[in-house]
Amino acid sequence: MSLEKIAEEIDQLKDRNKRVDINKAWETSKTRKALILMLTYIVVVIFFFVAHLPNPFINAIVPSLGFFLSTLSVSVVKGWWMKNIYKN
């Protein structure tokens, strides 16, 4: 294998690692969490309006917060799972 080929593969690995780091940063970002909360709230409000349920703006808070809290706990459970269940 030539030095040029090795250098090219190293550059490809660096690019891949950069993409992985960016994706990891997005997955844990407060922006993503806030976006999930807002979009969930909007979808639930729309559903409550369509279903003619009372007080859609107030009643949409509970399922939105529940879903939001479940997304926060996923990373905690994932860490536990990786440490205790998925042992290499």
Beta strands, then each sheet from edge to edge (+ up, - down):
end
